[in-house]
């Protein structure tokens, strides 16, 4: 039982670290040298997956404020990605 709990927590921590890393990568690449634009698919995809992983982490540790933060982060990035996708489709048509 204790071993199963420890393995579960390791998986949860891996999701948390991965989510944090994705969001930080997007932030750093945007802020330092402008290597990635906030209006790019890549930037918003990094934020979507980062926020999704961090939302899972927040649920797993029972942190409601952190869950709300990352749920909003996910929704904003998803809306932005939807707008970018529409623009790409209309430009290609």
C-alpha positions in Angstrom: 0.0 0.0 0.0 2.7 2.5 1.0 4.8 1.6 -2.1 1.7 2.1 -4.4 1.1 5.5 -2.8 4.7 6.5 -3.3 4.7 5.5 -7.0 1.4 7.5 -7.4 3.0 10.6 -5.9 6.1 10.2 -8.0 3.8 10.2 -11.1 2.0 13.2 -9.8 5.2 15.1 -9.2 6.5 14.2 -12.7 3.3 15.8 -14.2 3.8 18.9 -12.0 7.4 19.3 -13.0 6.6 18.7 -16.7 3.7 21.2 -16.6 5.9 23.8 -14.9 8.7 23.2 -17.4 6.4 23.7 -20.4 5.0 27.0 -19.1 8.4 28.3 -18.2 9.9 27.3 -21.5 7.2 29.3 -23.3 7.7 32.3 -21.0 11.5 32.3 -21.3 11.6 31.9 -25.0 9.1 34.8 -25.4 10.8 37.1 -22.9 14.5 36.5 -23.7 15.3 37.3 -27.3 11.7 36.9 -28.6 12.5 33.5 -29.9 8.8 32.6 -29.7 5.8 34.9 -30.2 2.8 35.0 -27.9 0.8 34.9 -31.1 2.3 31.6 -32.2 0.8 28.1 -32.1 3.9 26.8 -30.4 3.6 29.3 -27.5 0.0 28.6 -26.9 0.4 24.8 -27.2 3.1 24.9 -24.6 0.8 26.8 -22.3 -2.1 24.5 -22.9 -0.2 21.3 -22.1 1.6 22.9 -19.2 -1.6 24.2 -17.7 -3.3 20.8 -18.3 -0.5 18.9 -16.5 -0.5 21.4 -13.7 -4.2 21.1 -13.3 -3.9 17.4 -12.9 -1.1 18.0 -10.3 -3.3 20.6 -8.5 -6.2 18.1 -8.3 -3.9 15.3 -7.1 -2.6 17.4 -4.2 -6.0 19.0 -3.4 -5.0 22.6 -4.2 -8.2 24.4 -5.3 -6.5 27.9 -5.9 -3.8 26.3 -8.0 -6.5 24.3 -10.0 -8.4 27.5 -10.7 -5.3 29.3 -11.8 -4.3 26.6 -14.2 -7.8 26.0 -15.5 -8.1 29.7 -16.4 -4.6 29.6 -17.9 -5.6 26.6 -20.0 -8.9 28.2 -21.2 -7.2 31.5 -22.2 -4.5 29.6 -24.1 -7.0 27.4 -25.8 -9.2 30.3 -26.9 -6.1 32.0 -28.3 -5.1 28.9 -30.1 -8.6 28.6 -31.6 -8.3 32.2 -32.9 -4.9 31.5 -34.3 -6.2 28.3 -36.0 -9.1 30.2 -37.6 -6.6 32.9 -38.9 -4.3 30.2 -40.4 -7.3 28.4 -42.1 -8.6 31.7 -43.5 -5.2 32.7 -44.8 -4.8 29.3 -46.5 -8.2 29.4 -48.2 
